[in-house]
Amino acid sequence: MLYDEGKRLENNEIVNLAKKNLEEGERWHKKVNVREIVFGFNDGSISTLALLAGVTGGALAHGQILVAGFSGVIAGAISMAIGAYISSKSEIEHHRSEIEREKQEIEEIPEVEREEMRQIYMKKADFTEEELNLILNRITSDKKVWLDSMMKEELGLFEERFESPVKVGLIMLVAFIMGGLVPILPFVMLPASQTGLIVASIVTFVSLFLIGVWKTTFTNKHWLPSGLEMVFVGILATVIPYLIGDLLLSSVLSQFVR
């Protein structure tokens, strides 16, 4: 709690506390890219570990396993970064087009837009007609405020939360590379591929568990289920490719390598 529940707050304290909470909320949205960090690290570590498990199960040489692992991280990081950039840019462009459409409608059919605002506020609370007219008159008297209200109330868009596509892409790139290096490093340090896979799995599962725990600092969920969920997904993504590589890849390669 940010304050003592047994203490009655003065009016100025209430105002200051409310402003502080709102400012902290806006800073959180602007600075923390939880989705990109968790998604990038999670995908980087799991996909790389799955790749390493598959080629290890296929009995490839240790050097070939390392080449496959590093190649997968580089290719995956670039692909994820470009995908995050394009999707973020497309989302912003879509939002901008919706804002321009709303702005045009306010100019061309203001009576319809005003009625839309009326309908929105009628659903929010049991306002009297006088109260509704007062709210609408205040909002529609300033077109900038009117447009901002339509964006948030009708479209659910908050322009201040739009993220830079370049920033989103870079965060995804770095998170994927960091996640991808976790399972590769044991293979670099250990000459035996099977031992490297065991150690890589343990290290990766621990890192996934820690990411799941870190995620709860933003979601307010219990740390244990969140961490175990990440580990469970990682186990599935490791065991299945290993079995495929062990059962199929080695037999396929044996047909070509005599």
QUIHU-V762333 format. One record per residue. N is the residue number from 1. RES is the residue in one small letter. SS is DSSP state (hx for helix, st for strand, lp for the rest). OMEGA is omega as a letter, one per 20 degrees, with the letter a starting at -180 (NA if undefined). Layout:
{{N | RES | SS | OMEGA} {N | RES | SS | OMEGA}}
//
This chain:
{{1 | m | lp | a} {2 | l | lp | a} {3 | y | lp | r} {4 | d | lp | a} {5 | e | lp | a} {6 | g | lp | a} {7 | k | lp | r} {8 | r | lp | a} {9 | l | lp | r} {10 | e | lp | a} {11 | n | hx | a} {12 | n | hx | r} {13 | e | hx | r} {14 | i | hx | a} {15 | v | hx | a} {16 | n | hx | r} {17 | l | hx | r} {18 | a | hx | r} {19 | k | hx | a} {20 | k | hx | r} {21 | n | hx | r} {22 | l | hx | r} {23 | e | hx | r} {24 | e | hx | r} {25 | g | hx | r} {26 | e | hx | r} {27 | r | hx | r} {28 | w | hx | a} {29 | h | hx | a} {30 | k | hx | a} {31 | k | hx | a} {32 | v | lp | r} {33 | n | lp | a} {34 | v | hx | a} {35 | r | hx | a} {36 | e | hx | a} {37 | i | hx | a} {38 | v | hx | a} {39 | f | hx | a} {40 | g | hx | a} {41 | f | hx | a} {42 | n | hx | a} {43 | d | hx | r} {44 | g | hx | a} {45 | s | hx | a} {46 | i | hx | a} {47 | s | hx | r} {48 | t | hx | r} {49 | l | hx | r} {50 | a | hx | r} {51 | l | hx | a} {52 | l | hx | r} {53 | a | hx | a} {54 | g | hx | a} {55 | v | hx | r} {56 | t | hx | r} {57 | g | hx | r} {58 | g | lp | r} {59 | a | lp | r} {60 | l | lp | r} {61 | a | lp | a} {62 | h | hx | r} {63 | g | hx | r} {64 | q | hx | r} {65 | i | hx | r} {66 | l | hx | r} {67 | v | hx | r} {68 | a | hx | a} {69 | g | hx | a} {70 | f | hx | r} {71 | s | hx | r} {72 | g | hx | r} {73 | v | hx | a} {74 | i | hx | a} {75 | a | hx | a} {76 | g | hx | a} {77 | a | hx | r} {78 | i | hx | a} {79 | s | hx | a} {80 | m | hx | a} {81 | a | hx | r} {82 | i | hx | r} {83 | g | hx | r} {84 | a | hx | r} {85 | y | hx | a} {86 | i | hx | a} {87 | s | hx | r} {88 | s | hx | r} {89 | k | hx | r} {90 | s | hx | r} {91 | e | hx | r} {92 | i | hx | r} {93 | e | hx | r} {94 | h | hx | r} {95 | h | hx | r} {96 | r | hx | a} {97 | s | hx | r} {98 | e | hx | r} {99 | i | hx | r} {100 | e | hx | r} {101 | r | hx | r} {102 | e | hx | r} {103 | k | hx | r} {104 | q | hx | r} {105 | e | hx | r} {106 | i | hx | r} {107 | e | hx | a} {108 | e | hx | a} {109 | i | lp | a} {110 | p | hx | a} {111 | e | hx | r} {112 | v | hx | r} {113 | e | hx | r} {114 | r | hx | r} {115 | e | hx | r} {116 | e | hx | r} {117 | m | hx | r} {118 | r | hx | a} {119 | q | hx | r} {120 | i | hx | a} {121 | y | hx | r} {122 | m | hx | a} {123 | k | hx | a} {124 | k | hx | a} {125 | a | lp | a} {126 | d | lp | r} {127 | f | lp | r} {128 | t | lp | r} {129 | e | hx | r} {130 | e | hx | r} {131 | e | hx | r} {132 | l | hx | r} {133 | n | hx | r} {134 | l | hx | r} {135 | i | hx | a} {136 | l | hx | r} {137 | n | hx | r} {138 | r | hx | a} {139 | i | hx | a} {140 | t | hx | r} {141 | s | lp | r} {142 | d | lp | a} {143 | k | hx | r} {144 | k | hx | r} {145 | v | hx | r} {146 | w | hx | r} {147 | l | hx | r} {148 | d | hx | r} {149 | s | hx | r} {150 | m | hx | r} {151 | m | hx | a} {152 | k | hx | a} {153 | e | hx | a} {154 | e | hx | a} {155 | l | hx | a} {156 | g | lp | a} {157 | l | lp | r} {158 | f | lp | a} {159 | e | hx | a} {160 | e | hx | a} {161 | r | hx | r} {162 | f | lp | a} {163 | e | lp | r} {164 | s | lp | r} {165 | p | hx | r} {166 | v | hx | r} {167 | k | hx | a} {168 | v | hx | r} {169 | g | hx | a} {170 | l | hx | r} {171 | i | hx | r} {172 | m | hx | r} {173 | l | hx | a} {174 | v | hx | a} {175 | a | hx | a} {176 | f | hx | a} {177 | i | hx | r} {178 | m | hx | r} {179 | g | hx | a} {180 | g | hx | a} {181 | l | hx | a} {182 | v | hx | r} {183 | p | hx | a} {184 | i | hx | a} {185 | l | hx | r} {186 | p | hx | r} {187 | f | hx | r} {188 | v | hx | a} {189 | m | hx | a} {190 | l | lp | a} {191 | p | lp | a} {192 | a | lp | a} {193 | s | hx | a} {194 | q | hx | r} {195 | t | hx | r} {196 | g | hx | r} {197 | l | hx | r} {198 | i | hx | a} {199 | v | hx | r} {200 | a | hx | r} {201 | s | hx | a} {202 | i | hx | a} {203 | v | hx | a} {204 | t | hx | a} {205 | f | hx | r} {206 | v | hx | a} {207 | s | hx | r} {208 | l | hx | r} {209 | f | hx | a} {210 | l | hx | r} {211 | i | hx | r} {212 | g | hx | r} {213 | v | hx | r} {214 | w | hx | a} {215 | k | hx | a} {216 | t | hx | r} {217 | t | hx | r} {218 | f | hx | a} {219 | t | hx | a} {220 | n | lp | r} {221 | k | lp | r} {222 | h | lp | a} {223 | w | hx | a} {224 | l | hx | r} {225 | p | hx | a} {226 | s | hx | r} {227 | g | hx | a} {228 | l | hx | r} {229 | e | hx | r} {230 | m | hx | a} {231 | v | hx | a} {232 | f | hx | r} {233 | v | hx | r} {234 | g | hx | r} {235 | i | hx | r} {236 | l | hx | a} {237 | a | hx | r} {238 | t | hx | a} {239 | v | hx | a} {240 | i | hx | r} {241 | p | hx | r} {242 | y | hx | r} {243 | l | hx | r} {244 | i | hx | r} {245 | g | hx | a} {246 | d | hx | a} {247 | l | hx | a} {248 | l | hx | a} {249 | l | hx | a} {250 | s | hx | r} {251 | s | hx | r} {252 | v | hx | r} {253 | l | hx | a} {254 | s | hx | r} {255 | q | hx | a} {256 | f | hx | a} {257 | v | lp | a} {258 | r | lp | NA}}
//
